[in-house]
Amino acid sequence: MDWMKIISAIMIVAMIVYIFPRAKAMMQNSPKAEKGDWNAAALPLVGVVAFVILLIMMARSL
């Protein structure tokens, strides 16, 4: 089983080495946030939180 751990560690390091330059380029070339972007992201998050609270309240009443 030690050889599986060694291979897994090698694969994880290889994946990090492969992904890091691409992630760095994506971060440098990504569009900057504008004024209405946070509102567009916050609205669905608030909806999900409200839905989870609703589900919790419904489960407690059972």
N, C-alpha and C positions, 0 to 999 in steps of 0.2 A: 504493500500500500504506500510505501514511501515514494516509489517512483511516480505514482499518480499525483502526489503532492508536489513533487518537483516539476512535473510536466505542467500542472496547473499554475504554479508560480511563474514558469517560463512563459506560458500563454498570457497571463495577466500582464507581465512586463512588456511583452510584444504588443499587446493591444494598447497599452498606455503609450508606448513609443510611436505606434502608428496613428493614434487618435490625437495626441497632443498638438502636432503642427497644424492639423486641420482645425481643431478647436480654436487655436490661437488666431488663425487667419479669419475664421468666422467672427470672432469677437472684434477684430480690428475692422472688418468690412460690414458689420451689421448696421442697420439704420438706427439713428438716435431717436429716443423717445420724444414725442411731441406733446402738446398740451392735453389733448383728449384721450391719450393712450391709457393713462391710469384709470380713468373713469370706465373705459371699455373693459379693462381687466378686472376692476373691482366689482362691477355689477354681477357677473356670473359667480364670482366667489361669494358674494353676499347671498345670492340665491341658493347656492349649495349649502352654505352654513344654515340658512333658514330651513331648508329641507331636512337636514340632519337633525336639527332641533325638533322639528315637527315629528320625525320618526321616533326620536327618543321619548317625546311626550306621549305618543301613541302607544309605545311599548310599555311605558310605566303604568298606563291606565288598564292594561290587561290583567 
